[in-house]
Structure formats: structure tokens, C-alpha cells
Amino acid sequence: MIEIKPAGPKDFENIWPIIQEAFQKGDTYAFSPAITRKEAFKIWMEAPLATYMAVCDGIIVGTYFIKANQPALGAHVCNAGYIVSTTSRGRGIGRSLCLHSLAEARKLGFKAMQYNLVVSTNTIAVKLWQSCGFKIIGTLPKAFNHVEKGLVDAFVMYQWLA
């Protein structure tokens, strides 16, 4: 059973290996593969409005953050980022995190959710987000410098929540 709950600063010790592994791969997030723990803490724990974690059998297996996508006049649209540990993929955790984030976004008063840079080669994520109601509203040609594949397209994905 997956429990999704708020993550606090003390939880970062167990979240850090999950996000570090994802960032180091250089195939889904634009953050430096050489990101430091301190930089990642600021990005994942301090800057967002809220950060959550998925826990199975007492082990953190995934995480997401939610924040306003833009300031002031664009703050009714939120943004979220998700990571599931490589050992826990294929168990529905990503879907659970996404659905949880959509419910939280509504509770927080957001009217829409936007993903700014979904790497086109991350086909599993693209299909998952589409199955959760997101639409590709734009393609950014060669916007992501994939560590293995070089410059690849990225998608802007959007869902109206209200």
C-alpha cells in the first residue's frame, strides 16, 4: 500500500538518493547531473509551496513538489515535479503521485497545472501524464540536452483543473 504524505526537511535524507539518481541520469530533468545535496534541497524542499513523499512499507519510494508556475498574475497555474525510485517503478506510484498532486492543487486553489519541460524521449511519463488528463499544448524543438541522445524535443503539457 502506498501512503502519500507531506515531506519535511528531516525526510530529505531519504529523498535525496532518489532525486540524485534521477538528476545524474540526465534524461528527464534539466538540473545538472552534478547537482549538490544543498542545491537539490533548495530546489526540492525550500522553493516549492509543498513537497510530498510516497511511502511503502516504511520506505520512501517517490516524491513530488508543487509550486506556482509563475508569480502574481500567473500564480493560478501550478507546476509539479515527480520522481519514483528506480527500484519502485512499474507499481503505479507515479500515477498515484500525479493524481494526489492534482487533488492537492485543487485544494490549494490552483486553476490549472502545467509541466514546462517534459522530455519527449521519456515516453512512459508522456503517456502517464496523458492518461491523467494532460494534453501536449506545445513542442519545444531540441530544448533538452539529453546526456545520451543529445538535443531532443520537450513538451509543454497542461491540464485545466477548475
MOCOR-V603422 format. One record per residue. N is the residue number from 0. RES is the residue in one small letter. PHI is phi in whole degrees, -180 to 180 (999 if undefined). OMEGA is omega in degrees with one decimal (999 if undefined). Layout:
<<N,RES,PHI,OMEGA> <N,RES,PHI,OMEGA>>
//
This chain:
<<0,m,999,-179.6> <1,i,-98,173.0> <2,e,-114,177.4> <3,i,-110,-176.9> <4,k,-146,179.1> <5,p,-59,176.9> <6,a,-106,177.2> <7,g,-112,-178.2> <8,p,-54,-178.8> <9,k,-69,179.3> <10,d,-76,-175.7> <11,f,-62,178.4> <12,e,-54,-179.6> <13,n,-95,176.0> <14,i,-83,-176.1> <15,w,-52,179.7> <16,p,-61,179.9> <17,i,-69,-178.5> <18,i,-76,177.6> <19,q,-60,179.5> <20,e,-61,-179.9> <21,a,-65,-179.1> <22,f,-67,-179.0> <23,q,-63,-179.0> <24,k,-66,177.2> <25,g,67,-177.9> <26,d,-123,-178.8> <27,t,-137,-178.3> <28,y,-119,-178.2> <29,a,-79,179.5> <30,f,-67,-178.9> <31,s,-59,174.1> <32,p,-60,-179.5> <33,a,-99,-178.4> <34,i,-56,178.2> <35,t,-87,177.3> <36,r,-59,-179.0> <37,k,-63,178.2> <38,e,-64,-179.3> <39,a,-65,178.4> <40,f,-60,-179.8> <41,k,-62,-177.8> <42,i,-68,-170.5> <43,w,-93,-173.0> <44,m,-114,-174.7> <45,e,-91,-174.4> <46,a,-71,-177.9> <47,p,-70,173.0> <48,l,-66,179.4> <49,a,-155,175.9> <50,t,-129,-177.6> <51,y,-126,177.6> <52,m,-137,174.1> <53,a,-100,-177.0> <54,v,-122,175.0> <55,c,-127,178.8> <56,d,51,177.5> <57,g,79,-178.3> <58,i,-114,176.3> <59,i,-74,-176.3> <60,v,-116,179.4> <61,g,-170,-177.3> <62,t,-158,170.0> <63,y,-151,173.1> <64,f,-122,175.4> <65,i,-137,-179.4> <66,k,-157,172.9> <67,a,-65,-178.7> <68,n,-74,-179.7> <69,q,-141,176.3> <70,p,-80,168.4> <71,a,44,-171.9> <72,l,-72,174.9> <73,g,-113,-173.2> <74,a,-76,176.2> <75,h,-80,176.8> <76,v,-106,179.7> <77,c,-104,177.8> <78,n,-132,177.1> <79,a,-143,175.3> <80,g,-133,-173.7> <81,y,-129,171.7> <82,i,-145,174.3> <83,v,-115,179.4> <84,s,-59,-177.0> <85,t,-61,-179.0> <86,t,-77,-177.3> <87,s,-113,-178.4> <88,r,-71,178.7> <89,g,83,-178.3> <90,r,-113,179.3> <91,g,86,-177.6> <92,i,-70,178.0> <93,g,-59,177.5> <94,r,-62,179.2> <95,s,-61,178.0> <96,l,-63,-179.6> <97,c,-62,-178.5> <98,l,-63,176.4> <99,h,-62,-178.7> <100,s,-64,177.7> <101,l,-65,177.1> <102,a,-65,179.2> <103,e,-64,179.0> <104,a,-59,177.7> <105,r,-63,178.5> <106,k,-60,-179.2> <107,l,-80,176.0> <108,g,90,177.8> <109,f,-73,-179.1> <110,k,-99,-178.4> <111,a,-157,173.5> <112,m,-128,-178.7> <113,q,-132,170.8> <114,y,-103,-171.6> <115,n,-84,-172.2> <116,l,-151,176.8> <117,v,-94,-175.2> <118,v,-66,-174.1> <119,s,-61,-179.3> <120,t,-79,177.0> <121,n,-87,-171.1> <122,t,-63,178.2> <123,i,-63,179.1> <124,a,-66,-179.8> <125,v,-58,179.7> <126,k,-65,178.6> <127,l,-63,-179.1> <128,w,-63,177.2> <129,q,-63,-179.9> <130,s,-69,177.2> <131,c,-95,173.8> <132,g,105,179.3> <133,f,-83,176.1> <134,k,-120,172.1> <135,i,-77,-178.9> <136,i,-109,177.4> <137,g,-170,175.3> <138,t,-118,178.1> <139,l,-103,-175.6> <140,p,-61,175.0> <141,k,51,-175.4> <142,a,-85,-177.8> <143,f,-123,179.1> <144,n,-96,-177.8> <145,h,-63,-176.8> <146,v,-56,-178.1> <147,e,-98,-171.7> <148,k,-102,-178.3> <149,g,77,-175.5> <150,l,-74,178.7> <151,v,-129,178.7> <152,d,-71,173.2> <153,a,-133,-179.1> <154,f,-109,164.8> <155,v,-100,-178.7> <156,m,-121,-169.7> <157,y,-146,173.9> <158,q,-144,174.7> <159,w,-79,-173.3> <160,l,-104,-172.3> <161,a,-76,999>>
//
